Amino acid sequence: YVFQILKQAGAIGEGRAMTSRELMRRAGLTRRELVRRVNRERKRHFICSTTSGDGGYYRPASRADIQHFLAGQENRSEEHTSELQSQ
């Protein structure tokens, strides 16, 4: 569902990411519902996200997009782990 919206909108590559706000509007979902839906759909499709600019979601244009997204996820995971360890 979310993947299809991104596909129809041409949200391919980080530079053409669809903002969360626009995606929520088109899908008729709250932010929480959108995040749940994206996480569920990621089991079948590559859906990348970005926090730069207005943030948003996009379909990868290349293998490099996927690697960049996964590296960002890994960095955020390490940051959260180090925060927990310092408490």
C-alpha atoms as a printed R data frame, in Angstrom:
   type eleno elety resid chain resno      x      y      z
1  ATOM     1    CA   TYR     A     1  0.000  0.000  0.000
2  ATOM     2    CA   VAL     A     2  2.628  2.573  1.054
3  ATOM     3    CA   PHE     A     3  5.053  1.093 -1.474
4  ATOM     4    CA   GLN     A     4  2.435  1.531 -4.214
5  ATOM     5    CA   ILE     A     5  1.831  5.163 -3.241
6  ATOM     6    CA   LEU     A     6  5.572  5.840 -3.408
7  ATOM     7    CA   LYS     A     7  5.775  4.057 -6.748
8  ATOM     8    CA   GLN     A     8  2.867  6.002 -8.259
9  ATOM     9    CA   ALA     A     9  4.288  9.298 -6.988
10 ATOM    10    CA   GLY     A    10  7.740  8.614 -8.438
11 ATOM    11    CA   ALA     A    11  9.391  8.809 -5.019
12 ATOM    12    CA   ILE     A    12 12.568  7.096 -6.183
13 ATOM    13    CA   GLY     A    13 15.859  8.101 -4.594
14 ATOM    14    CA   GLU     A    14 16.418 10.223 -1.508
15 ATOM    15    CA   GLY     A    15 16.153 13.477 -3.463
16 ATOM    16    CA   ARG     A    16 12.578 12.612 -4.452
17 ATOM    17    CA   ALA     A    17 11.425 11.342 -1.058
18 ATOM    18    CA   MET     A    18  7.791 11.923 -0.190
19 ATOM    19    CA   THR     A    19  7.377 13.676  3.136
20 ATOM    20    CA   SER     A    20  5.750 11.766  5.945
21 ATOM    21    CA   ARG     A    21  3.036 14.408  6.074
22 ATOM    22    CA   GLU     A    22  2.171 13.949  2.387
23 ATOM    23    CA   LEU     A    23  2.306 10.174  2.644
24 ATOM    24    CA   MET     A    24  0.025 10.254  5.702
25 ATOM    25    CA   ARG     A    25 -2.411 12.468  3.788
26 ATOM    26    CA   ARG     A    26 -2.468 10.221  0.725
27 ATOM    27    CA   ALA     A    27 -2.740  7.013  2.742
28 ATOM    28    CA   GLY     A    28 -5.205  8.363  5.305
29 ATOM    29    CA   LEU     A    29 -2.972  7.261  8.177
30 ATOM    30    CA   THR     A    30 -1.718  8.822 11.401
31 ATOM    31    CA   ARG     A    31  2.049  9.042 11.900
32 ATOM    32    CA   ARG     A    32  2.007  6.002 14.175
33 ATOM    33    CA   GLU     A    33 -0.071  4.014 11.670
34 ATOM    34    CA   LEU     A    34  2.281  5.049  8.860
35 ATOM    35    CA   VAL     A    35  5.356  3.860 10.750
36 ATOM    36    CA   ARG     A    36  3.688  0.534 11.531
37 ATOM    37    CA   ARG     A    37  2.600  0.088  7.911
38 ATOM    38    CA   VAL     A    38  6.072  0.919  6.573
39 ATOM    39    CA   ASN     A    39  7.710 -1.521  8.998
40 ATOM    40    CA   ARG     A    40  5.285 -4.240  7.918
41 ATOM    41    CA   GLU     A    41  5.824 -3.528  4.211
42 ATOM    42    CA   ARG     A    42  9.615 -3.497  4.635
43 ATOM    43    CA   LYS     A    43  9.372 -7.278  5.052
44 ATOM    44    CA   ARG     A    44  8.458 -7.466  1.341
45 ATOM    45    CA   HIS     A    45  9.733 -4.231 -0.243
46 ATOM    46    CA   PHE     A    46 12.674 -1.900  0.118
47 ATOM    47    CA   ILE     A    47 11.291  1.324  1.565
48 ATOM    48    CA   CYS     A    48 13.975  3.754  2.615
49 ATOM    49    CA   SER     A    49 13.550  6.813  4.798
50 ATOM    50    CA   THR     A    50 15.481  9.967  5.406
51 ATOM    51    CA   THR     A    51 15.564 12.563  8.155
52 ATOM    52    CA   SER     A    52 17.331 15.218  6.087
53 ATOM    53    CA   GLY     A    53 15.337 18.195  4.860
54 ATOM    54    CA   ASP     A    54 11.652 17.570  5.535
55 ATOM    55    CA   GLY     A    55 12.368 13.859  5.868
56 ATOM    56    CA   GLY     A    56 10.228 11.220  4.280
57 ATOM    57    CA   TYR     A    57 10.100  7.887  2.525
58 ATOM    58    CA   TYR     A    58 11.293  6.719 -0.876
59 ATOM    59    CA   ARG     A    59 12.011  3.698 -3.025
60 ATOM    60    CA   PRO     A    60 15.725  3.168 -3.597
61 ATOM    61    CA   ALA     A    61 17.042  4.164 -7.011
62 ATOM    62    CA   SER     A    62 20.168  2.030 -6.647
63 ATOM    63    CA   ARG     A    63 22.030 -0.407 -4.451
64 ATOM    64    CA   ALA     A    64 23.939  2.623 -3.100
65 ATOM    65    CA   ASP     A    65 20.641  4.083 -1.810
66 ATOM    66    CA   ILE     A    66 19.977  0.871  0.101
67 ATOM    67    CA   GLN     A    67 23.501  0.812  1.541
68 ATOM    68    CA   HIS     A    68 23.249  4.481  2.559
69 ATOM    69    CA   PHE     A    69 19.900  3.870  4.275
70 ATOM    70    CA   LEU     A    70 21.158  0.767  6.113
71 ATOM    71    CA   ALA     A    71 24.326  2.581  7.244
72 ATOM    72    CA   GLY     A    72 22.153  5.347  8.717
73 ATOM    73    CA   GLN     A    73 20.006  2.794 10.526
74 ATOM    74    CA   GLU     A    74 23.138  1.146 11.930
75 ATOM    75    CA   ASN     A    75 24.477  4.516 13.155
76 ATOM    76    CA   ARG     A    76 21.196  5.348 14.902
77 ATOM    77    CA   SER     A    77 21.165  1.920 16.514
78 ATOM    78    CA   GLU     A    78 24.722  2.415 17.818
79 ATOM    79    CA   GLU     A    79 23.820  5.871 19.172
80 ATOM    80    CA   HIS     A    80 20.839  4.477 21.075
81 ATOM    81    CA   THR     A    81 22.942  1.618 22.461
82 ATOM    82    CA   SER     A    82 25.658  3.966 23.714
83 ATOM    83    CA   GLU     A    83 23.031  6.241 25.307
84 ATOM    84    CA   LEU     A    84 21.546  3.290 27.169
85 ATOM    85    CA   GLN     A    85 24.967  2.120 28.346
86 ATOM    86    CA   SER     A    86 25.835  5.576 29.724
87 ATOM    87    CA   GLN     A    87 22.701  5.732 31.913
